[in-house]
């Protein structure tokens, strides 16, 4: 697992990348350029843009930090798409840190985001 320590306003912030998952698909580390999630932190929606190398996504799931599934969507039928950007409504989620998992072809990408 990679660790990066940054100082922001005198506070040490530790960012860890490379979560392990049980899956038959290739797992891409958080921080890969294949996925852009914004805004982060977010209040109402998150926008998800997939890089060209990732291919077509099939599903998106969101888990809280204790591993509970709190959101799931089938890309083809459940999500709004605006110019290649998937829009996920997060208004009903409590404030906290979440893991966004995107399944695309034979890959799985995990990104962390914060809900205000």
C-alpha positions in Angstrom: 0.0 0.0 0.0 1.4 3.4 -1.0 1.3 6.2 1.6 1.6 9.8 0.9 1.8 12.4 3.7 0.8 16.0 3.0 0.8 19.0 5.2 -2.3 21.2 4.9 -2.7 24.1 7.3 -0.3 22.5 9.7 -2.1 19.2 9.8 -0.6 16.0 8.6 -2.9 14.3 6.1 -2.1 10.7 5.2 -3.4 9.4 1.9 -3.3 5.7 1.3 -3.7 4.0 -2.1 -4.0 0.4 -3.1 -6.9 -1.3 -1.4 -7.2 -5.0 -1.7 -10.4 -6.6 -3.0 -11.6 -10.1 -3.8 -12.4 -10.2 -7.5 -11.5 -11.9 -10.7 -11.1 -8.6 -12.5 -8.0 -6.5 -12.5 -8.0 -3.9 -9.7 -6.7 -0.5 -10.4 -5.4 1.5 -7.6 -7.1 4.6 -6.3 -5.5 7.6 -8.0 -5.3 6.1 -11.4 -6.0 8.6 -14.2 -8.7 6.3 -15.6 -11.5 7.9 -13.4 -12.2 11.5 -12.4 -14.6 12.0 -9.5 -15.7 15.5 -8.6 -16.5 17.6 -6.7 -14.8 16.0 -3.7 -16.0 16.7 -1.1 -19.6 16.7 -2.4 -23.0 17.6 -1.0 -25.6 16.6 -3.6 -24.1 14.8 -6.6 -20.8 13.4 -7.7 -19.8 13.4 -11.3 -17.8 10.4 -12.7 -15.7 10.7 -15.9 -14.1 7.5 -17.2 -10.8 7.7 -19.2 -10.6 6.2 -22.6 -8.4 3.3 -21.4 -11.0 2.0 -19.0 -13.7 1.2 -21.5 -17.4 1.1 -20.9 -18.6 0.8 -17.3 -21.3 -1.6 -16.3 -22.0 -0.8 -12.7 -21.2 1.6 -9.8 -21.4 0.8 -6.1 -20.7 2.9 -3.1 -19.7 1.4 0.3 -19.2 3.1 3.6 -15.9 2.6 5.5 -17.3 -0.4 7.4 -18.0 -2.1 4.1 -21.8 -1.7 4.0 -23.2 -1.3 0.5 -25.1 2.0 0.5 -25.7 2.6 -3.2 -25.7 0.5 -6.4 -26.5 1.5 -10.0 -26.5 -0.2 -13.3 -24.8 2.2 -15.7 -27.1 1.4 -18.6 -30.4 2.0 -16.9 -30.1 3.8 -13.5 -27.7 6.7 -14.0 -28.0 10.1 -15.7 -25.4 10.6 -18.3 -24.3 14.1 -19.4 -21.7 14.3 -22.1 -19.9 11.1 -21.0 -20.1 12.0 -17.3 -22.1 9.7 -15.0 -24.0 11.7 -12.3 -24.7 10.0 -9.0 -27.2 11.5 -6.5 -25.8 11.3 -3.0 -28.1 13.7 -1.1 -29.5 10.9 1.0 -26.2 9.6 2.2 -25.0 10.7 5.7 -21.9 12.8 5.9 -18.7 10.7 5.8 -16.1 9.0 3.7 -17.2 6.5 1.0 -15.6 4.1 -1.5 -16.9 4.3 -5.0 -16.3 1.1 -7.0 -16.7 1.2 -10.8 -16.8 -2.1 -12.8 -15.7 -1.6 -16.4 -15.2 -4.5 -18.8 -12.5 -6.6 -17.0 -11.4 -3.9 -14.5 -12.5 -2.6 -11.2 -11.6 0.9 -10.1 -12.0 2.2 -6.6 -12.0 5.9 -5.7 -12.6 7.5 -2.3 -14.9 10.5 -1.9 -16.3 12.6 1.0 -19.9 13.5 1.5 -20.5 16.8 3.4 
